[in-house]
Structures are given as structure tokens and as C-alpha cells.
């Protein structure tokens, strides 16, 4: 873990104040939508798309990326819609070649398509490869159009040059929108802000899905420049990695080291201690940023119910509260931000 430089030290103090200025005295954020009926999930606009989305959105990992898991996955998707979740995010790579995440979601969408926006992703870097991925996504999701198609996992400038090259993925994204196979185009990443910012400068993406959590300021902060640039471009801003797959939470129990060594060989990172935050602290810290929504992968119906409840009762944290939570993450920053250093998934 690298040491904080002067700029990142500023983020811990002045950066939080800047976020407060973006939010304003009333607590409203640039993407806020009008409040709904009491007891429902608050919504914010998905940037310039104009679509209001709930503060909590269902991520396509967790239980949804496990093969032969229909009995657990389908009820979670159904219940999420029952609870008012109206954005579901998945990817063509979740769960491996069989793409179970898209399959499960498609089984529900064929009956309840009008109740939610659907986002999926392609990690292909060429035009032809990307279009093949999209065609398969449409088939598995059992829909005629994807609401948000996202260029997945842009982490380095080499990635940027590859997708913008002649015959690169960006050509497929333009074609898909022109042919009305997709409605909006997005970019995703969790490694370095610079690569995502360069993509945003080169092409008018509608949304950005970024890895950001309460440990953000401790390494390669996305809140420093990426978040303000996305706001300036009126993008829908979607947060991910909120609980860092549990590693930021005090309830996290690290697996035995021998098991972790096997997990390391498969692409995971080794953690040796519990996190330091409650789920409320982790989630409300992110929602106090000017994001449109946060996607979280779910492992059980109980987790789903908890996250929806936390979204429904959210009120913005003060600058002092946010700073205190950030300080609590310092001892576990490396495991909470493992995706900033490498992302093998």
C-alpha cells in the first residue's frame, strides 16, 4: 500500500468539503429525483439518461454468478423487484462461459421486463467480439434491448488505446446504439481513474460504473478527479465495491490461510483480519457521495432486505461523520481496495 501524498491528504479534509459543496445545503445531489411515497426507496436520476433509479441496485454477482443455482438466484431477483429495485446490473463474464447471471435475470425479465432497467457489460476489446457478446446477452436476458451496455473493466491506458483503435470495441458500441440494440452506453473500471477519465474525454458515455468505497482516499482516489469529471459531463454515476465483497465490514471473517492460498491461485487476494465498518456505515458513506445508485451483489434474501432497508432510511452524512468513517478504514485499506492494485476477476 503506497503512502498518501499531499493531494490525497487534501482529500481527507478539503476533498470532503468539496463534496459537501456539490451536495449543497439542502442535502440534494446533482442526480436527485423528486421524492416518492413515504416508505419507498429514494431515487436519483441516472444522469443525463433522465431515468430515476433507486439508491440500491441489484448487482449480478454473489448468488447470481453461481451455476446451477436457480433455486436461490431467482427468488432474490423476484424479491428485489417486489421491493422496488429498478436497476439490475450484470455482465457477460459473470459466472464464466455459461453466463448464469444473465440467464437467471433473463428468466425473470421475460415476465417483468417493464419493472426495471437492465445493464450488462462486455469485456471484449474488438468491434466484432463486442457485437457477438451483445447478441448473446440479448438472448440470455430475453429482451430486445439492453438499457445500459457498458465497456467493462477499463483500467490502463493500454485498454483505452485498444478499445478506441480502428476495429475496436467503441465502434461496436456506436453501432449498437444506432441500431437500437441498446439505449445508453457506459464505461466501467476500478483500477485507475486516469484511464476512465481519458475514455470519458474521448467519447460521450452516458454512465460510469466505478469502484468506490469508504476507504477511497487511501489509494488512487476516484473521488479526487473522476467523480467531479463525471458530474461535469452529467453522467449517471453507479458505485460498486461498496462493502469490498465483505472485506471492509467488521462482520468479515477471513477464510483459513490455506484456503486463501488456493483462492489466491484462482485470482483472489489474501486478507488476514476483519474489516472495521458496519454495513450501514459503508453504504451510507457511498450514498453521501453524489452518485446515482450503488450496485451490491447479494448472497441471501436477508442481505437483500437489509440493503433495501438501509437505502430507504438513508439521510446524508455530515462531513465530520464521513471523515470519521474514512479514518476507521485506514487499518484495512489495502484489503478494502484490493481492486485498485489488481483485479483478476
HUQUIUR-V914551 format. One record per run of one state. SS is the DSSP state (2 for helix, 1 for strand, 0 for the rest). FROM is the first residue (numbers start at 0). LEN is the number of residues. If there is no record, write none. Layout:
# HUQUIUR-V914551
ss;from;len
SS;FROM;LEN
SS;FROM;LEN
This chain:
# HUQUIUR-V914551
ss;from;len
0;0;5
2;5;18
0;23;8
1;31;1
0;32;10
1;42;3
0;45;1
2;46;3
0;49;2
1;51;3
0;54;1
1;55;7
2;62;3
0;65;4
2;69;13
0;82;4
1;86;3
0;89;10
2;99;16
0;115;1
1;116;6
0;122;3
1;125;1
2;126;15
0;141;4
1;145;6
0;151;5
2;156;8
0;164;3
1;167;1
2;168;10
0;178;3
1;181;8
0;189;3
2;192;10
0;202;4
1;206;5
0;211;4
2;215;3
0;218;7
2;225;7
0;232;3
1;235;5
0;240;3
2;243;3
0;246;2
1;248;1
0;249;7
2;256;9
0;265;11
1;276;1
0;277;1
2;278;9
0;287;5
1;292;6
0;298;2
2;300;12
0;312;6
2;318;10
0;328;1
2;329;7
0;336;1
2;337;4
0;341;4
